[in-house]
C-alpha cells in the first residue's frame, strides 16, 4: 500500500525557517520525480517545487525560488522541503505528491502538513 | 487569477449530473493533456482523471473527462453526498517544469 506522510509543519514567525519531510512507503520512491504542492487557506492548489527521481534537477515556482529548497534521500525514501525567509503568504497546507512520469500526473498524494507564518 | 479558468462553484441534488469546465489556451490545454483532482478538506488530493479522459483503477465510472480545443470538462453523474469536494484541473507546463492548476470548483450536493 502506497503511503506518503508529511510532517514538520507548525506555527512560525515571519522570516523564520522550517523543514518539511515526506516519508514514502509502498512505492518505488527512487524511480519517480516528487513534488510539493500547497493549498493556502481559502485558495486553490499551488505547485511549489519538483525534484527529479535521482535528485539531479530541481525546479521551483517563482514565488518560492531562492527561499525554498527541495531535496530527497532515496536510501530512506524521504522527500524534504527546506523553507527559509518565510512570509505570511506561505501559510498553507503542504502536500507531497508522486509524479507518474511522462504525462506528469500525480497519482499519489499525502494528507498534508499545515504551515502557519505569523506576521 | 489562474491561467486555467474554472467556475468557482457547482451544485446538484443526489443522483443528478454535474459538469465542471476548465478553460485555457493553445499554450496549455490546447497542447497538453489535462488531469483532474478531487480534494476534500483534511484529506489527500485524489487523482480522478489523467490524460484527458482516462480513469485510474478504483475511480468509479461516474467520473468522466473530456477535452475539446482549449477547454476540458469533468462530468460527475449519479451525484453522491461524498462527491462534495473541490475539483481541480491541471496541465503540465514545460517552461515551468511543473503543473498549472485551475482555480478549483467547489461542488456542493444539496
Interface residues (C-beta under 8 A of the other chain):
Chain A: X4 X35 X37 X39 X44 X45 X46 X47 X49 X50 X57 X59 X61 X95 X97 X100 X103 X104 X105 X106 X107 X109 X110 X111 X112
Chain B: X2 X33 X35 X37 X39 X42 X43 X44 X45 X46 X47 X50 X51 X56 X86 X88 X90 X92 X96 X97 X98 X99 X100 X101 X102 X103 X104
